[in-house]
Amino acid sequence: MVDIRNIRKSICEIGRLLYDRELTDSSGGNISVRDGDKIYISPRKSGTDHQWRIEEDSIIVTDLCKMPILGEAGNISREASSHYYIYQNFPDVGAIIHAHPIFIMTFGAAHMDLPPVTEGTRAILGDQPITNIPEALPGSSEQAELIVENFKNRRRIDPNAPLICSLPFHGTFSAGPDLNSAFLYTEVANNCAKILIYRQAMFGGNPEADFSIHRRFTKEEIASIDISKEVCRPGYVYKDAFGNITTYNGREFSEFKFDKNLVEEITKRVLEELEKQGIKGIKK
């Protein structure tokens, strides 16, 4: 679980999670978080020297132009220019992850876009494919500019589009409102690539394999996922918490209010039942 209260700790935890889930490797990757006008960023060689078992004190803190506040400027990640340029161009971005997810990199190595075929990818990233930037020197200003242009293209198509792109033969960059979102974008996209590769290996050109999407959900339908829903129809007869036969009246979850008397009554009956069973030491 990522500790959202401690930024430096959360970067360490996400780094380990990326490495353990094979979303990056020992050769690289980097993570950053923006907190107001400060940037927290992972140090150089987090993978090479530490296999992403880095400590909180190693996380470097700078301003928005990479001037160090905590830590040494020379230890800032070599990919820093891409991170800072993204922050400077997208005020809504609160965290960035550069990773090496092998299945997405397979598409990138073929200079192929990754179509969002899985339900999770479409729900989280939308219907846009994950596209590749032109090849650029890792860590260069050119790479930073190409990533930002790719992200701007995504936002031109959809102003609310999550930000993720592929770097051919290199990896991915994802940028979200927080660290959990940036991680989620990377993982669901890699799972999408994994499914496409596996289905090709398993089925190839088999005409009986139906790879088409039968229903494309609208944004409104996707948004409805978060809305609490009824679990049974009004009129459903069942036993309540007291063992009484009752009928569900269709009350919406949002209408539920904490009932102190109900809780006390349930607690009383539970304690009485425990005492009947001879369980001692229960305090009322």
N, C-alpha and C positions, 0 to 999 in steps of 0.2 A: 504494500500500500504506500502510495506516494505521500510524503508529509508536506501538505500544501502550506503549512505554517512556517516551515523552515526552507527557504529557497535553496540554500547550498546543499542541504541534506537531500532535497527532492531531486536535484540534478544528479547526485551520486546514485540515488536509487533508480532513476530512469536509465542511467548509464549501464548499471548492472542488468536491468531488465532487458534492455536492447541487446546486450551481449548474450545473456542466457537464452533469449528467444531467437537467437541467430538473425537479428535484424541489423546488427553491425558486427565487425570483427576486430581483430587485434591491429589491423593496419590503419584504422582511423575512425572517423566519426567525431562529432562534437555537438555540444548542447549549450543553449543559453536561455536565459529568462530575463525579461524586462520588468523592473519594479520602479515605476515612475520614471525618473531620469537616470536611473542606474541600470547597468547591464551586468548580470552574473553569467560567467562563461567558463566552460571546462578548460583545463590546461592542456598543453601540448602532450602528445604521446600517452594519452589516457589509456588507449588500447595497447599500444606497443610495449610500454613499460609496466602497465598495471592491470592489463586485461579487464579494464573498466572497474576494478576494485579501488576506486579513488576515495580520498578522504575529504570531508567538508572543508578543511583548511586549505585545500589545494584549489578550490574554486576561486577564480579571480573576479573582482568587482571593479567596474570602470564606469565612466560617464558614457554618453551616447556617441562620443567621438573617440573612444578607446583609450582615453586618458585614465591610468590606473588609480583606483581608490584603495583597494586592498590587493596585495599581490604584485608580482613583477610583470612589467609590460612584455618582457622577453618570453614569458611563459604562456602568453595568451595563444589560444588555438590558431594554427596556421590558416584555417578557413574563416577567420574572424571577419574579413572584409565582407563576405557574403552575409553574415549575420547582421552586422551593423548597417549595411546598405538596405537590407530588408526592413529593419526597424525604422530607419529614417524615411522610408517610402510608404510604410503601412502602419499608421498610428494604432490600429486595432490589434496588431500582433503583439502578443505577450510572451511568446516562447517559440523557439526554433530548434529543430532537430535535423542534423545532417547524419545520415546513416548509410549502411551498405547492405540493404536487404537483397539477398541473393536472387530471389525470384523476380523482383522488379528489374534488377540489374540484367537479367537474362533478356528481357524485352529491350532494355536500353542498349545492350550490346548488339542487338539487331536493328537499332534505330527505329524501333516500332513503338507506337503509342500503346498504352495499356487501356483497353476499354473497360468500363465499370459494369461488369456482368453480374457480380454477386449482389444480393439484396442489401447486405451491410454496406458495401461500397457505394451503391446508389443512394442509400438512405443518408450516409454520412458525408460523402464527397460530391454527390450529385451525378448528373448524367454526362458531364464532360470527361473525355478520356484524359489520362495522365500523360502529358506530352514531354518530349525531350528537349532540352536546350541544345544548341550546337556545341560541339566539343570545345572545351576551353581548358587552359592550364589550371589545375586545382589550386584554390586559394587566391587566384588572381582577381584583379579588379574587373577584368573582362567577364570572368565567371559570375561575379556578383551582379553585374549589369544585366547579363543574360537571364539570370534567375529572376530578377525583379521584373524584367520585361515579360517573361513567361507568366509570372503571377499577375501582372497588370492585364494581360490578355485574358486570363481566367476571369478576372473581375469585370472586364468589358462585356464578356458574355453573360455573366451573372454577378451582380454587385455583391452578393453574399457568399460567393463560392469559397469553400475552404481552399487553402493554398498548399499545393504539393506539386513537385515536378521531378523529372528524372534527369540524371546527368549520365550520358552514355559512357559505359565502361568505368563508371566512378561510383554512383550511388544515388541518393535522393536528398532533397531538401523539403521539409514540411514546416509550415508556420501556422500557429493557431493562437487563440486568445489566451491559452494557458498551456502548461506542459502536458497535462493529460490529453488535451486535444491534439497537440502535435504528435504525441506518441500514437494516439488512436488512428490518425490519418496514415501514418507509416505502416502500422500493422494491418489495417483492413485492406490497404492497397496491395501489400505483399501477399496477403491471403488470396486476393483476387487473382494475382499473377500466378500463384501456386495452383489454384484450381484450373486455370486455363492450360497450364503446362501439364498437369496431371491428366486432364481430360483428353488432351492430344495424345499423350503416351498410352492411355487406356483404350481410347476409341478410334483415334486417327480419323480416317475418312469414312468410317462406318455410317452408311445412310440411315440406319435405324436410330442413331444417336441424335436426339433432338436438342440442339443447343440454343434454340431460340428463347427469348424472354416472352412469356405468354401475357404478362400484364406489367405495364410500367406504372408505378404508383406516382401520384401527383405530390407536390410539396405539401398540400393540405392533408393528404392521407398520411404522409410521413409524420407531419406535425401531430396528428391525432394519436400517435403511438404513446405520447406522454400523458394523455388525458386518462384519468381514472375511469374505469368502465364497470358496468354491472357484471356480476359473476353468475347471476341466475335471473330468471324471469319473475316478475311479481306474481304471487299466488303459489310459489314453491313452498311446500310444507317440509319442515325439518325440525330437528331438536336444537334448542338454543343452548347457551352456555350452562344453564341450570338443569338441562335434561328435559325441559318442558317442550311439548309439541307446539310449534308456532308457525305462522305463515309470513313469508317475506313480503314486505309491503312496497318494495321498489325504492326504498330510500337511497339516494345517491351518496356515494362515499364522501363527497365534499360537504354533505350536510351533517356528517357525524360530529358530535361534540363530546368532549370528555365529560363523563358522568361520574363524579366522585362517589356518589351513593351506590351506583352500580358496581364500581370496583370494590368498594368496601363489602358489599353483599356477596360478591363472588369470593373475595378473600375469606370472609367468615365461613362460607359453606365449604371451601377447600380445607380450612383448618379443622372444622368439625369432622369432615370425612377422614382426615389424617388421624385425628384422635380416636375415632371409632376403630381404625385399623391398628391402634396401639402404638402409633409413632409418638414418642415423647420428645420433650425439649423444644416444642414449637411455641414461640412467643406470639401472643396476639397483639 
